[in-house]
Amino acid sequence: MLSFFGRETFAKATAPLGRALVSTGLTPDAMTLIGTTASIVAAVTLFPTDHLFWGTIVIWLFVMFDMLDGAMARARGGGTRYGAVLDATCDRVADGAIFGALAWWSVYHEHSKHLFVATLVVLVTSQVISYAKARAEASGLSADGGIIERPDRLVIVLVGAGFTGIGGYFGIEWLTYAVYVAMYILAVLSIVTVFQRVLAVRNSAGARDVIAPVTKADSDTAK
């Protein structure tokens, strides 16, 4: 994760903390659930009530907490398939809560249709980006890459929300538009990434091989 800084750099930096957490008896799956639950609660309680700055701080803290599950898995000698699926699923739910809460805020506090639409675009495309990769990998194809990934989305949206919160607290009007800029940028880049991933799948080896239709005999055998 953290494509801004590099996965390898982040892995090395968190390795000691991962080993320390494993020694306490916590499991990577527990870290995933704790971090995700706290992020969701913070998003749906703080963002809709116009506490963007504190919402950003709390969410960022627990997003980083959640990211330690990988370091813990490496410290234990490797993760599990279940852990990987759980982590990916929780990431999607947390993203939905964050962008859904911002969409609510954009309607009931900002009364901005444009911001609402941009946030909705990001909410939908963020799920599509992840689904495209998962579906491609399940089909034995590649859908890696894209101009923006989950860590990038989180950095951009939380920086935008945080600065908007600061602008609101200190009466700095121009700073309150930070989340608008963040969401408009994310909406455009997320749409581009969807197309990039679809093209990556299209250009994968075997992507356009003809799939034999499932016959009744095959269906009966599968049962």
PAZAPA-4460 file (N, C-alpha, C; in steps of 0.05 Angstrom, whole numbers, plus 32768, in hexadecimal, padded with zeros to 4 digits):
% residues 223
    n_x    n_y    n_z   ca_x   ca_y   ca_z    c_x    c_y    c_z   seq   type   mol
   8011   7FE8   8000   8000   8000   8000   8012   8019   8000     1      M     A
   8005   8030   8002   8012   8049   8002   8023   804D   7FE9     2      L     A
   8017   804E   7FD2   8025   8050   7FB9   8034   806B   7FB7     3      S     A
   802C   807F   7FC7   803B   8098   7FC7   8058   8094   7FD0     4      F     A
   805C   8083   7FE2   8076   807F   7FEF   8084   8065   7FE7     5      F     A
   8075   8052   7FDD   8081   8039   7FD5   807A   8023   7FEA     6      G     A
   8071   800D   7FE0   8069   7FF7   7FF1   8081   7FEC   8001     7      R     A
   8098   7FEA   7FF3   80AF   7FDF   8001   80B9   7FF0   8018     8      E     A
   80B9   800B   8013   80C1   801D   8028   80AF   801C   8040     9      T     A
   8095   801B   803B   8081   8019   8050   8084   7FFF   805F    10      F     A
   8089   7FE9   8051   808C   7FCF   805E   80A4   7FCF   8071    11      A     A
   80BA   7FDA   8068   80D2   7FDB   8079   80CD   7FED   8092    12      K     A
   80BF   8003   808E   80BB   8016   80A4   80A9   800A   80B9    13      A     A
   8096   7FF9   80B1   8082   7FEF   80C4   8089   7FD3   80CF    14      T     A
   809F   7FC7   80C5   80A6   7FAC   80CD   80AB   7FAA   80EC    15      A     A
   80BA   7FBC   80F8   80BE   7FBA   8116   80A3   7FBC   8125    16      P     A
   8092   7FCE   811D   8078   7FD1   812A   8067   7FB8   8126    17      L     A
   8068   7FAD   810F   8059   7F94   8109   8062   7F7E   811C    18      G     A
   807C   7F7B   8120   8087   7F66   8132   807E   7F6B   814E    19      R     A
   807E   7F85   8156   8076   7F8C   8171   8059   7F85   8176    20      A     A
   8048   7F8B   8163   802B   7F86   8166   8026   7F68   8167    21      L     A
   8034   7F58   8157   8031   7F3B   8157   8037   7F30   8172    22      V     A
   804B   7F3B   817F   8054   7F31   8199   803E   7F36   81AF    23      S     A
   802B   7F49   81AA   8016   7F4E   81BD   7FFF   7F39   81BB    24      T     A
   8000   7F29   81A6   7FEB   7F15   81A3   7FD5   7F1E   818F    25      G     A
   7FD7   7F36   8185   7FC4   7F3F   8171   7FC9   7F31   8156    26      L     A
   7FB4   7F2D   8147   7FB7   7F20   812C   7FB3   7F35   8116    27      T     A
   7FBE   7F31   80FF   7FB9   7F43   80E9   7F9B   7F48   80E3    28      P     A
   7F8B   7F32   80E5   7F6F   7F35   80DF   7F61   7F47   80F4    29      D     A
   7F6A   7F45   810D   7F5F   7F56   8122   7F66   7F73   811C    30      A     A
   7F7E   7F79   8113   7F86   7F94   810D   7F75   7F9F   80F6    31      M     A
   7F70   7F8E   80E2   7F5F   7F96   80CC   7F44   7F9F   80D5    32      T     A
   7F38   7F8E   80E6   7F1C   7F93   80F0   7F1B   7FAC   8102    33      L     A
   7F2F   7FAF   8113   7F30   7FC6   8125   7F33   7FE0   8115    34      I     A
   7F47   7FE0   8103   7F4C   7FF8   80F3   7F34   8000   80E2    35      G     A
   7F28   7FEC   80D5   7F11   7FF1   80C4   7EF9   7FFB   80D3    36      T     A
   7EF3   7FEE   80E9   7EDC   7FF6   80F9   7EDF   8013   8103    37      T     A
   7EF6   8019   810E   7EFB   8034   8118   7EFA   8049   8102    38      A     A
   7F04   8043   80EA   7F03   8055   80D4   7EE7   805B   80CB    39      S     A
   7ED7   8046   80CA   7EBA   8048   80C3   7EAB   805A   80D7    40      I     A
   7EAF   8053   80F0   7EA1   8063   8105   7EA9   8080   8104    41      V     A
   7EC3   8086   8101   7ECC   80A1   80FF   7EC0   80AF   80E7    42      A     A
   7EC0   80A2   80D0   7EB6   80AE   80B8   7E98   80B5   80BA    43      A     A
   7E88   80A2   80C3   7E6B   80A7   80C3   7E61   80B8   80DA    44      V     A
   7E72   80BD   80EE   7E6A   80CE   8104   7E76   80EA   8102    45      T     A
   7E8F   80ED   80F8   7E9C   8106   80F8   7E99   8116   80DE    46      L     A
   7E9B   8109   80C7   7E98   8117   80AE   7E7B   8123   80AA    47      F     A
   7E66   8113   80AE   7E4B   811F   80AA   7E44   8135   80BE    48      P     A
   7E52   8136   80D5   7E4C   814B   80E8   7E5F   8163   80E6    49      T     A
   7E6C   8164   80CF   7E7D   817B   80C8   7E97   817D   80D8    50      D     A
   7EA0   8167   80E3   7EBA   8166   80F1   7ECF   815A   80DF    51      H     A
   7ED5   8167   80C9   7EE6   815C   80B5   7F03   8159   80BF    52      L     A
   7F0D   816D   80CE   7F29   816B   80D7   7F2D   8154   80E9    53      F     A
   7F1C   8152   80FE   7F1F   813C   8111   7F18   8121   8104    54      W     A
   7F06   8121   80F2   7F00   8108   80E4   7F18   80FF   80D4    55      G     A
   7F26   8112   80C7   7F3E   810B   80B8   7F53   8100   80CB    56      T     A
   7F58   810C   80E1   7F6D   8103   80F4   7F67   80E7   80FE    57      I     A
   7F4E   80E2   8106   7F47   80C7   8111   7F48   80B2   80FB    58      V     A
   7F3D   80B8   80E4   7F3E   80A5   80CE   7F5A   809F   80C5    59      I     A
   7F6B   80B3   80C3   7F87   80AF   80BB   7F95   809D   80CF    60      W     A
   7F90   80A2   80E8   7F9D   8092   80FD   7F95   8074   80FA    61      L     A
   7F7C   806F   80F6   7F73   8053   80F5   7F78   8046   80D9    62      F     A
   7F7A   8056   80C4   7F83   804C   80AA   7FA0   8041   80AD    63      V     A
   7FB1   8051   80BA   7FCC   8049   80BE   7FCD   8030   80D0    64      M     A
   7FBB   802F   80E4   7FB9   8018   80F6   7FB2   7FFF   80E6    65      F     A
   7F9F   8002   80D4   7F96   7FEC   80C3   7FAC   7FE2   80B0    66      D     A
   7FBD   7FF5   80A7   7FD2   7FED   8095   7FE8   7FDC   80A2    67      M     A
   7FE7   7FDB   80BC   7FFC   7FCB   80CA   7FF6   7FAD   80C9    68      L     A
   7FDE   7FA6   80BF   7FD8   7F89   80BD   7FEB   7F7A   80AB    69      D     A
   7FF4   7F88   8096   8007   7F7C   8084   8022   7F78   8091    70      G     A
   802B   7F8B   80A1   8044   7F88   80AF   8043   7F72   80C3    71      A     A
   802C   7F6F   80D0   8028   7F59   80E3   8028   7F3E   80D5    72      M     A
   801B   7F3D   80BE   801B   7F24   80AF   8037   7F1B   80A7    73      A     A
   8047   7F2F   809E   8063   7F28   8097   8073   7F1F   80AF    74      R     A
   806D   7F2C   80C6   807C   7F24   80DE   8074   7F08   80E7    75      A     A
   805D   7EFF   80E0   8054   7EE4   80E6   805C   7ECF   80D1    76      R     A
   806B   7ED8   80BD   8074   7EC6   80A8   8063   7EC6   8090    77      G     A
   804E   7ED6   808F   803D   7ED8   8077   8020   7ED9   807F    78      G     A
   8010   7EE4   806D   7FF3   7EE6   8072   7FE4   7ECE   8068    79      G     A
   7FCA   7ED0   806A   7FB8   7EBA   8061   7FA6   7EC4   804A    80      T     A
   7F9B   7EB2   803B   7F88   7EBA   8026   7F70   7EC7   8032    81      R     A
   7F67   7EBD   8048   7F50   7EC9   8056   7F56   7EE5   805E    82      Y     A
   7F6E   7EE9   8069   7F76   7F04   8072   7F77   7F18   805B    83      G     A
   7F80   7F0F   8044   7F82   7F20   802D   7F66   7F28   8024    84      A     A
   7F53   7F15   8024   7F38   7F1B   801C   7F2B   7F2D   8030    85      V     A
   7F2F   7F28   804A   7F23   7F39   805F   7F2E   7F55   805D    86      L     A
   7F48   7F58   8058   7F54   7F73   8056   7F48   7F82   803F    87      D     A
   7F46   7F75   8028   7F3B   7F82   8010   7F1E   7F8A   8014    88      A     A
   7F0F   7F78   8020   7EF3   7F7E   8025   7EEF   7F95   8038    89      T     A
   7EFE   7F95   804E   7EFD   7FAB   8061   7F05   7FC6   8055    90      C     A
   7F19   7FC5   8043   7F21   7FDE   8036   7F0A   7FEA   8026    91      D     A
   7EFC   7FD8   8018   7EE5   7FE2   8007   7ECF   7FEE   8019    92      R     A
   7ECA   7FE1   8030   7EB5   7FEC   8042   7EBE   8006   804E    93      V     A
   7ED7   8008   8056   7EE1   8021   8062   7EE0   8038   804D    94      A     A
   7EE8   8032   8034   7EE7   8046   801F   7ECB   8050   801B    95      D     A
   7EB8   803D   801B   7E9C   8044   8017   7E92   8056   802D    96      G     A
   7E9B   8051   8046   7E92   8061   805D   7E9E   807D   805B    97      A     A
   7EB8   807F   8053   7EC5   8099   8052   7EB8   80AB   803C    98      I     A
   7EB6   80A0   8024   7EAB   80B0   800E   7E8C   80B4   8011    99      F     A
   7E7F   80A0   801C   7E62   80A3   8021   7E5D   80B9   8036   100      G     A
   7E6D   80BA   804B   7E6A   80CF   805F   7E70   80EB   8054   101      A     A
   7E84   80EC   8042   7E8A   8106   8035   7E73   810E   8022   102      L     A
   7E67   80FB   8015   7E51   8101   8004   7E39   810C   8014   103      A     A
   7E34   8101   802B   7E20   810B   803D   7E26   8127   8045   104      W     A
   7E3F   812C   804D   7E47   8147   8055   7E44   815B   803F   105      W     A
   7E4B   8153   8026   7E49   8165   8010   7E2C   816E   800A   106      S     A
   7E19   815C   8011   7DFD   8163   800C   7DF1   8173   8023   107      V     A
   7DF6   816A   803C   7DE8   8176   8052   7DF7   818E   805F   108      Y     A
   7E11   8190   805A   7E20   81A7   8065   7E28   81BB   804F   109      H     A
   7E31   81B1   8038   7E3A   81C2   8023   7E24   81C8   800E   110      E     A
   7E10   81B7   800D   7DFA   81BB   7FFA   7E06   81BD   7FDE   111      H     A
   7E1A   81AD   7FD8   7E28   81AF   7FBE   7E22   8196   7FAE   112      S     A
   7E14   8199   7F98   7E0E   8183   7F86   7E27   8179   7F78   113      K     A
   7E38   818C   7F71   7E51   8185   7F62   7E63   8174   7F74   114      H     A
   7E66   817C   7F8D   7E77   816D   7F9F   7E6B   8151   7FA4   115      L     A
   7E51   8150   7FA7   7E44   8137   7FAB   7E48   8124   7F94   116      F     A
   7E45   812E   7F7C   7E49   811D   7F64   7E66   8113   7F62   117      V     A
   7E79   8126   7F67   7E95   811E   7F67   7E9C   8108   7F7B   118      A     A
   7E91   810B   7F93   7E95   80F8   7FA8   7E88   80DD   7FA1   119      T     A
   7E71   80DE   7F95   7E63   80C6   7F8D   7E73   80B7   7F77   120      L     A
   7E7E   80C7   7F65   7E8F   80BB   7F4F   7EA7   80AD   7F5B   121      V     A
   7EB4   80B9   7F6F   7ECB   80AD   7F7C   7EC3   8094   7F8B   122      V     A
   7EAC   8095   7F99   7EA2   807E   7FA8   7E9E   8066   7F96   123      L     A
   7E91   806B   7F7F   7E8B   8055   7F6C   7EA4   804B   7F5F   124      V     A
   7EB4   805D   7F54   7ECC   8055   7F45   7EE1   8047   7F57   125      T     A
   7EE2   804F   7F70   7EF5   8042   7F82   7EEF   8025   7F86   126      S     A
   7ED5   801E   7F86   7ECD   8002   7F88   7ED2   7FF4   7F6E   127      Q     A
   7ECC   8001   7F57   7ED0   7FF5   7F3D   7EEE   7FEF   7F38   128      V     A
   7EFF   8002   7F40   7F1C   7FFE   7F3C   7F25   7FE4   7F4B   129      I     A
   7F1C   7FE1   7F63   7F24   7FC9   7F73   7F17   7FB0   7F67   130      S     A
   7EFE   7FB2   7F5F   7EF0   7F9B   7F54   7EFD   7F92   7F3A   131      Y     A
   7F05   7FA5   7F29   7F11   7F9E   7F0F   7F2A   7F8D   7F14   132      A     A
   7F3A   7F95   7F27   7F53   7F87   7F2D   7F4D   7F6B   7F38   133      K     A
   7F3A   7F69   7F4B   7F34   7F50   7F57   7F28   7F3C   7F42   134      A     A
   7F16   7F47   7F31   7F09   7F36   7F1D   7F1E   7F2D   7F08   135      R     A
   7F30   7F3E   7F01   7F44   7F37   7EEE   7F57   7F21   7EF8   136      A     A
   7F5F   7F25   7F12   7F71   7F11   7F1E   7F62   7EF6   7F20   137      E     A
   7F48   7EF6   7F26   7F39   7EDD   7F28   7F37   7ECF   7F0D   138      A     A
   7F3A   7EDF   7EF7   7F3A   7ED4   7EDC   7F56   7ECE   7ED1   139      S     A
   7F6A   7ED2   7EE2   7F85   7ECD   7EDA   7F91   7EE3   7EC9   140      G     A
   7F86   7EFB   7ECB   7F90   7F12   7EBB   7F9C   7F27   7ECE   141      L     A
   7FA7   7F3B   7EC2   7FB4   7F50   7ED1   7FA5   7F6B   7ECE   142      S     A
   7FA2   7F79   7EE5   7F95   7F93   7EE4   7FA4   7FA6   7EF6   143      A     A
   7FBE   7FA2   7EF8   7FCF   7FB3   7F09   7FD2   7FCF   7EFE   144      D     A
   7FDA   7FE1   7F0F   7FE0   7FFC   7F06   7FC9   800F   7F08   145      G     A
   7FCB   8025   7EFA   7FB7   803A   7EFB   7FC2   8052   7F08   146      G     A
   7FB8   8069   7F01   7FC4   8082   7F0A   7FBF   8087   7F28   147      I     A
   7FAA   807A   7F33   7FA5   807F   7F4F   7F9B   8065   7F5C   148      I     A
   7FA5   805F   7F74   7F9D   8047   7F83   7F92   8050   7F9E   149      E     A
   7F8A   803C   7FAE   7F7D   8042   7FC7   7F8D   8054   7FD9   150      R     A
   7FA7   804F   7FDE   7FB6   8061   7FEF   7FB6   807E   7FE6   151      P     A
   7FB8   8081   7FCB   7FB7   809C   7FC0   7F9D   80AA   7FC5   152      D     A
   7F87   809B   7FC1   7F6C   80A6   7FC6   7F69   80AF   7FE3   153      R     A
   7F73   809E   7FF6   7F70   80A5   8012   7F80   80BE   8019   154      L     A
   7F99   80BF   800F   7FA9   80D7   8014   7F9C   80F0   800A   155      V     A
   7F93   80EF   7FF1   7F87   8107   7FE5   7F6D   8110   7FF3   156      I     A
   7F5B   80FC   7FF8   7F42   8104   8005   7F46   810D   8022   157      V     A
   7F57   8101   8030   7F5B   8109   804C   7F6A   8123   804F   158      L     A
   7F7D   8128   803D   7F8A   8142   803C   7F76   8158   8036   159      V     A
   7F65   8153   8022   7F51   8167   801A   7F3D   816C   8031   160      G     A
   7F33   8156   803D   7F20   8159   8053   7F2D   8167   806B   161      A     A
   7F45   8160   8071   7F53   816B   8088   7F57   8189   8085   162      G     A
   7F60   8192   806D   7F64   81AF   8069   7F4A   81BE   8068   163      F     A
   7F35   81B1   805E   7F1B   81BE   805F   7F12   81C2   807C   164      T     A
   7F17   81AE   808C   7F10   81B0   80A9   7F20   81C6   80B6   165      G     A
   7F39   81C9   80B0   7F4A   81DE   80BB   7F3F   81F9   80B2   166      I     A
   7F39   81FB   8099   7F2E   8215   808E   7F14   821C   809C   167      G     A
   7F04   8209   80A2   7EEB   820E   80B0   7EEF   8218   80CC   168      G     A
   7F02   820B   80DB   7F08   8213   80F6   7F13   822F   80F9   169      Y     A
   7F24   8236   80E6   7F33   8250   80E8   7F27   8265   80D6   170      F     A
   7F11   825F   80C9   7F04   8273   80B8   7F14   827A   809F   171      G     A
   7F24   8267   8094   7F33   826C   807C   7F23   8261   8065   172      I     A
   7F14   8273   8058   7F00   826A   8045   7F0C   825A   802D   173      E     A
   7F22   8264   8022   7F2E   8257   800B   7F37   823A   8011   174      W     A
   7F3E   8235   802A   7F48   821B   8032   7F31   8207   8034   175      L     A
   7F18   8211   8038   7F01   81FF   803A   7EFB   81F2   801F   176      T     A
   7F07   81FB   800A   7F02   81EF   7FF0   7F15   81D8   7FEA   177      Y     A
   7F26   81D2   7FFD   7F3A   81BC   7FF8   7F2D   81A2   7FF1   178      A     A
   7F18   819B   7FFF   7F0B   8181   7FFA   7EFD   8181   7FDF   179      V     A
   7EF4   8198   7FD5   7EE9   819A   7FBA   7EFF   8193   7FA6   180      Y     A
   7F16   819F   7FA9   7F2C   819A   7F96   7F34   817D   7F97   181      V     A
   7F36   8172   7FB0   7F3D   8156   7FB3   7F2A   8143   7FA5   182      A     A
   7F10   8148   7FA9   7EFC   8136   7F9E   7EFA   8138   7F7F   183      M     A
   7EFD   8150   7F75   7EFD   8154   7F58   7F15   8145   7F4B   184      Y     A
   7F2C   8148   7F58   7F44   813B   7F4D   7F40   811D   7F4F   185      I     A
   7F36   8113   7F66   7F32   80F6   7F69   7F1E   80EB   7F55   186      L     A
   7F09   80FA   7F50   7EF4   80F1   7F3D   7F00   80EC   7F22   187      A     A
   7F10   8100   7F18   7F1C   80FD   7EFE   7F30   80E7   7EFD   188      V     A
   7F42   80E6   7F10   7F57   80D1   7F10   7F4C   80B5   7F14   189      L     A
   7F36   80B3   7F24   7F2A   8099   7F28   7F1D   808E   7F0E   190      S     A
   7F10   80A0   7EFF   7F05   8097   7EE6   7F1B   808E   7ED3   191      I     A
   7F31   809E   7ED2   7F47   8096   7EC1   7F52   807B   7EC9   192      V     A
   7F54   8076   7EE3   7F5F   805C   7EED   7F4D   8045   7EE5   193      T     A
   7F33   8049   7EE6   7F20   8034   7EDD   7F27   802B   7EC0   194      V     A
   7F2A   803F   7EAF   7F30   8039   7E93   7F4B   802C   7E90   195      F     A
   7F5F   8035   7EA0   7F79   8029   7E9F   7F79   800C   7EA7   196      Q     A
   7F69   8006   7EBB   7F68   7FEA   7EC4   7F59   7FD8   7EB0   197      R     A
   7F44   7FE2   7EA4   7F36   7FD3   7E90   7F48   7FCE   7E78   198      V     A
   7F58   7FE2   7E70   7F6B   7FDF   7E5A   7F81   7FCB   7E61   199      L     A
   7F8A   7FCC   7E7B   7F9E   7FB9   7E83   7F94   7F9C   7E81   200      A     A
   7F7B   7F98   7E89   7F6F   7F7E   7E87   7F6D   7F76   7E69   201      V     A
   7F64   7F88   7E59   7F60   7F83   7E3C   7F7B   7F7A   7E2F   202      R     A
   7F91   7F86   7E38   7FAB   7F81   7E2C   7FB9   7F6A   7E3A   203      N     A
   7FAD   7F5D   7E4E   7FBA   7F46   7E5B   7FBA   7F2E   7E49   204      S     A
   7FCE   7F1D   7E4C   7FD0   7F05   7E3C   7FB8   7EF3   7E41   205      A     A
   7FAB   7EEB   7E2C   7F94   7EDA   7E2E   7F7A   7EE7   7E34   206      G     A
   7F7A   7F02   7E36   7F62   7F11   7E3D   7F4B   7F0D   7E29   207      A     A
   7F53   7F0A   7E10   7F3E   7F08   7DFB   7F3C   7EEC   7DEF   208      R     A
   7F46   7ED9   7DFE   7F42   7EBD   7DF6   7F24   7EB6   7DFA   209      D     A
   7F1A   7EA6   7DE7   7EFE   7E9E   7DE9   7EFA   7E8A   7E00   210      V     A
   7EE6   7E90   7E10   7EDF   7E7E   7E27   7EC9   7E6B   7E1D   211      I     A
   7ECF   7E51   7E21   7EBC   7E3D   7E19   7EA2   7E3F   7E29   212      A     A
   7E8B   7E3D   7E1D   7E72   7E3F   7E2C   7E6E   7E27   7E3F   213      P     A
   7E62   7E2D   7E55   7E5D   7E18   7E69   7E46   7E06   7E5F   214      V     A
   7E4B   7DEC   7E5E   7E36   7DDA   7E55   7E27   7DCF   7E6D   215      T     A
   7E10   7DC2   7E67   7E01   7DB6   7E7D   7E11   7DA0   7E8B   216      K     A
   7E20   7D92   7E7C   7E31   7D7C   7E88   7E45   7D88   7E9B   217      A     A
   7E52   7D9F   7E93   7E65   7DAC   7EA5   7E57   7DB6   7EBE   218      D     A
   7E3F   7DC0   7EBB   7E30   7DCB   7ED2   7E29   7DB4   7EE5   219      S     A
   7E21   7D9D   7EDA   7E1A   7D86   7EEB   7E32   7D7B   7EFA   220      D     A
   7E49   7D7C   7EEC   7E62   7D72   7EF8   7E6B   7D84   7F0F   221      T     A
   7E67   7D9E   7F0B   7E6E   7DB1   7F20   7E5E   7DAD   7F39   222      A     A
   7E45   7DA5   7F36   7E34   7DA0   7F4D   7E3D   7D87   7F5C   223      K     A
***
